[in-house]
Amino acid sequence: MKVKLFVLISFLSVFACSNDNKAEQSNEDTTEEGAEGSLRKAMSVMRKCADYHVMLCSHRGNTFDRIGAGIPENSLSAIENCIAKNIEMIEIDVRTTKDGVLVLMHDETINRTTTGKGYLRGITYKELQEYFLLKEDGTATKEKVPTLAEALNLGAGKIWFNLDLDDKKDDPENIVDAVKAAGMLDNVLFFLSTDVVSGRTYLRLNNRVMLHFSASKSSQIETYTTDKDLAPAVYLIQVSPNGDLPTRVHRTGRLAFANSIGDSDVQLRDYGNDEGLQNLRTKRIEIIQTDIGEIIAPYVNEQRYSVVQ
């Protein structure tokens, strides 16, 4: 069975983490570290470890072969494909139908990704089931828009999730309930961009949610990591690999997230140019988001958490 949620004992036997090498933290994380094999446990260990290692995060379930295989983004087949490709984490977009059902959908409308038309907020789940997901070339598949519950249940024990909730007009209570019902609170990140208000809302609903913010300036990093309510729940901060923000993130004891999607992915995929990827590694970006995980993997396998050493 492919290694997805790595066994902590194996991890610790391979990677020595010394207390002397812990990053400085102004706020100690008082949250339980989570069960062995969970994302929470993995990230807690990573935060204390001096060694640099990498996880790959598949953007909307994208892989290099997804388009050729006719696999829709944000679909159950995309999740299955990422699992088969040994990707550690998948980023999915969560939105709400007219009648309050949480589904996977990036856009406000269903026009681009399904055979239907209209704003998702104006469509009931039953109506949504009349439509089919589209391949990248616009032809219909036999797949329907999945619910968040279906996605989490499919990936449980096989892959970790990063829920993109940025500007989705999401339903925090239902989202937390869905993640908890799937038994996935230790295996799901909540990405809220810079929305600290929503961060506090999620924490009031359940103080075990793991928050993922983004920062374009050092003052934002300071807010996320010194606020007495937010700080214990902030595990991951997304930054540009250019400049000193990755270093500032690491000084707080948090992990850094950055994108390879876009030019870095294109250069590697089309020309074999790994300059962008090497920049991410130089800046010690722990979680790299990409559309071509299976192409990036050989470049970072020696540093991957999920690879058996």
SVG drawing of the C-alpha trace seen along z (x, -y; Angstrom):
<svg xmlns="http://www.w3.org/2000/svg" viewBox="-33 -45 54 47">
<polyline fill="none" stroke="black" stroke-width="0.4" points="0.0,0.0 1.4,-3.4 2.5,-5.6 0.2,-8.6 -0.2,-9.4 3.3,-8.5 3.9,-6.6 5.5,-8.9 7.8,-6.3 9.4,-5.8 9.6,-9.6 11.4,-10.1 13.8,-7.2 14.9,-8.9 14.8,-12.6 16.5,-13.8 14.9,-16.8 16.8,-18.6 15.4,-20.9 18.4,-23.1 17.2,-23.7 13.7,-24.7 12.6,-28.0 11.9,-30.9 8.2,-31.1 6.5,-33.9 3.4,-31.8 3.7,-28.1 1.1,-25.8 -1.0,-24.4 -3.2,-22.4 -2.8,-18.6 -0.4,-17.3 -2.9,-14.9 -2.8,-11.2 0.2,-9.4 -0.2,-9.4 -2.2,-12.6 -1.5,-15.9 -1.6,-17.7 1.0,-15.4 3.2,-15.6 3.1,-19.4 3.8,-19.6 6.9,-17.5 7.9,-19.5 7.7,-22.7 10.2,-21.4 12.6,-19.8 15.7,-21.4 15.8,-19.2 14.1,-20.5 11.5,-18.3 8.7,-18.8 5.1,-17.9 3.3,-18.3 -0.1,-19.9 -2.2,-19.2 -4.1,-22.4 -7.8,-21.5 -6.7,-17.9 -4.6,-18.7 -1.8,-16.5 0.2,-16.5 -1.9,-13.7 -5.3,-14.9 -6.3,-16.8 -5.2,-14.0 -7.1,-11.4 -10.2,-13.5 -10.4,-14.0 -12.4,-17.1 -10.9,-19.4 -12.4,-19.3 -13.8,-15.8 -13.8,-12.4 -11.7,-11.0 -9.2,-13.8 -8.8,-12.8 -8.4,-9.2 -5.8,-10.2 -3.8,-12.2 -3.9,-9.3 -2.6,-7.0 0.2,-9.5 1.3,-9.5 0.6,-13.2 0.5,-14.1 -2.2,-16.8 -5.0,-18.1 -6.4,-21.6 -10.1,-21.7 -12.6,-24.5 -15.7,-24.5 -19.0,-26.3 -22.6,-26.1 -25.7,-25.3 -29.0,-27.2 -30.2,-24.7 -27.0,-24.6 -25.2,-21.5 -21.4,-21.9 -19.9,-20.9 -16.6,-21.2 -16.7,-24.2 -14.0,-26.8 -16.1,-29.4 -19.2,-31.2 -21.0,-29.8 -21.2,-26.3 -20.7,-27.4 -17.1,-26.6 -16.9,-23.2 -20.4,-21.6 -23.0,-21.1 -25.2,-23.6 -25.4,-27.3 -26.0,-29.7 -24.7,-30.8 -24.2,-27.9 -25.9,-29.9 -29.1,-29.9 -29.1,-26.2 -30.3,-23.5 -28.3,-20.3 -31.0,-18.3 -30.9,-20.6 -27.1,-20.4 -27.3,-16.7 -28.9,-17.1 -25.6,-18.3 -22.3,-16.6 -18.7,-17.8 -16.7,-18.7 -13.4,-17.7 -10.9,-20.4 -11.9,-20.5 -15.5,-21.1 -16.9,-17.6 -19.1,-16.1 -18.1,-13.3 -20.3,-10.9 -19.3,-12.6 -21.5,-14.8 -20.3,-17.7 -19.2,-15.9 -20.2,-17.0 -17.5,-17.9 -18.5,-14.8 -18.0,-12.5 -14.5,-14.0 -13.4,-13.7 -14.7,-10.2 -12.9,-9.2 -9.6,-10.6 -9.7,-9.6 -6.5,-7.8 -5.1,-8.2 -4.5,-11.9 -4.6,-15.2 -6.8,-18.1 -6.4,-21.9 -9.9,-23.5 -9.8,-26.8 -12.4,-28.9 -11.1,-32.2 -13.9,-34.5 -16.3,-31.6 -19.1,-33.1 -18.7,-29.8 -20.8,-28.4 -18.4,-27.9 -20.6,-25.9 -21.6,-23.4 -18.0,-23.1 -16.6,-22.4 -19.5,-19.9 -18.7,-18.1 -15.0,-17.8 -15.7,-16.6 -18.3,-14.1 -15.7,-12.6 -13.2,-12.3 -10.8,-14.6 -10.2,-17.5 -6.6,-16.3 -6.1,-16.0 -7.6,-19.1 -6.3,-22.7 -8.6,-25.7 -7.3,-28.3 -8.7,-31.7 -6.2,-34.0 -5.9,-37.0 -9.3,-36.8 -8.6,-36.7 -12.2,-37.4 -13.2,-34.2 -10.3,-32.5 -11.7,-33.5 -15.2,-32.3 -13.9,-28.9 -12.0,-28.6 -15.1,-29.5 -16.9,-26.7 -14.1,-24.2 -10.7,-25.0 -9.1,-22.1 -9.3,-23.5 -5.9,-24.1 -5.6,-27.5 -3.7,-28.4 -3.3,-32.1 -1.4,-34.0 0.9,-37.0 2.3,-39.6 4.0,-41.6 5.7,-40.9 3.0,-42.6 0.5,-40.0 2.8,-37.2 3.1,-38.9 -0.7,-39.2 -1.3,-35.5 1.4,-34.3 1.0,-36.6 -2.7,-37.0 -3.6,-35.0 -6.7,-33.4 -5.3,-32.6 -1.7,-31.8 -2.1,-28.2 -4.2,-27.2 -1.9,-28.7 0.1,-25.9 0.8,-27.2 1.4,-30.6 1.5,-31.1 4.1,-33.6 6.0,-34.4 9.3,-32.6 10.9,-35.9 12.2,-38.1 12.5,-37.4 9.0,-36.4 9.7,-32.6 12.5,-33.3 10.1,-35.4 7.5,-32.6 10.1,-30.0 11.2,-32.3 7.8,-32.0 7.9,-28.2 5.3,-27.9 5.6,-26.1 5.8,-28.0 3.5,-27.3 4.1,-28.6 3.0,-28.1 4.8,-26.4 1.6,-26.7 2.1,-29.1 5.5,-29.9 7.5,-27.5 5.3,-24.6 5.3,-25.6 9.1,-26.0 9.6,-22.6 6.9,-20.8 7.6,-22.2 11.4,-22.9 12.8,-20.9 13.9,-24.1 13.8,-23.6 15.0,-27.1 11.7,-28.0 11.4,-24.8 15.0,-25.2 14.1,-28.7 11.3,-27.2 13.7,-24.6 16.4,-27.3 13.8,-29.2 12.8,-26.0 9.2,-26.0 7.8,-23.0 4.5,-22.7 4.6,-23.3 1.3,-23.7 1.5,-22.5 -0.5,-21.3 2.2,-18.7 3.0,-16.8 4.2,-13.7 6.7,-15.7 8.0,-17.6 8.2,-14.5 11.5,-13.1 13.2,-16.4 12.2,-16.4 11.7,-12.7 14.8,-12.7 13.1,-15.3 9.5,-14.0 7.7,-13.0 5.6,-10.3 8.6,-8.6 9.8,-5.5 13.4,-6.1"/>
</svg>
